[in-house]
């Protein structure tokens, strides 16, 4: 990022720029030109992915259908898009054959382009994805014995510049659109073959959703029924609360029982502490909250999480205490990366307990061994130091498990995401893809 900071007030909205708050001063980034929430395509067709049922009906009506027919077709198409995961109108068997070409001429069912897919030795998968305007970003799937978690990105790059995070060394290019965010979940379902294959699958999923109530415990009441993808975390590239509207609208599609049908209990949004948007997140989205804390003093957090200079620790913890519907059943998760001789002393652990108890927070602390990357300014704490830190927090009555690093061998672990486009040349990626295709054909 340049040393020059640009005030949003000095930027004309007519120039098509969107102000996005940075770590100290706001910065501006170009975004795709949207017309009523729709990104124009060169071929003139409209991509329906990312649009809610009402908006689809409006587009159908604008394309020539009467109001009643537009609502009916929108309901049918919405079901096929988000519940069944089809990628062609021809697969929508309850829509008349003569109607399907009409849809295909005017609309398209998009997905982010997959540039590269990597598999870790521990089962973790990472995808390098590309937007329609040729910007790259990443998503990660982490399988466990009792769950499968998809780590979803909200921005191309990041503006927070957290010093321990590889993504933070990237420049922020732009926010991801609603379609690009929900498209990641849909791509994962494609890759895992987890769309309902028939009406019976759909009925089973509907019955499953009926059993999911807002009062269920976070760990109970949800039975994934053999699904691999059971959880979503907004912990990929970017700060979700700096792209609030698009993240909210995408997660509404994910949580819709008529659509992707994932319980809000199985969705976690991670923020570095964008306090003005945290209350809105609880009220308008209602998912679980994770906070990147990483330090217990102003001096250290100012260094490693620079947004702390704008929103301090005390302000952040008060905002957590005020988070709508936080309770012992819905504890706030505090992420804490373990950095050698920086934030890992016994005194740091005791101060963490004191702070969480002072604000009476229903909390869980995830201790994250630092995942190294080339040029990183820190080292990971020793296993003994991490164990001592964890024991002190546990003794203080707060759960403090140590997260097992996953996907390190493909740079998919926490804090390691940085698009392969910045690490590999386009020619190298093309060569690797050609080699894979040749191996499959051979």
Beta strands, then each sheet from edge to edge (+ up, - down):
strand 1: 17-20
strand 2: 27-30
strand 3: 34-35
strand 4: 38-39
strand 5: 46-47
strand 6: 107-108
strand 7: 113-119
strand 8: 125-130
strand 9: 136-143
strand 10: 148-151
strand 11: 155-156
strand 12: 174-175
strand 13: 231-234
strand 14: 267-271
strand 15: 288-292
strand 16: 332-338
strand 17: 363-369
strand 18: 402-403
sheet 1: 1+ 2-
sheet 2: 3+ 4-
sheet 3: 5+ 6+
sheet 4: 7+ 8- 9+ 10- 13- 14- 15- 16- 17- 18-
sheet 5: 11+ 12-
end
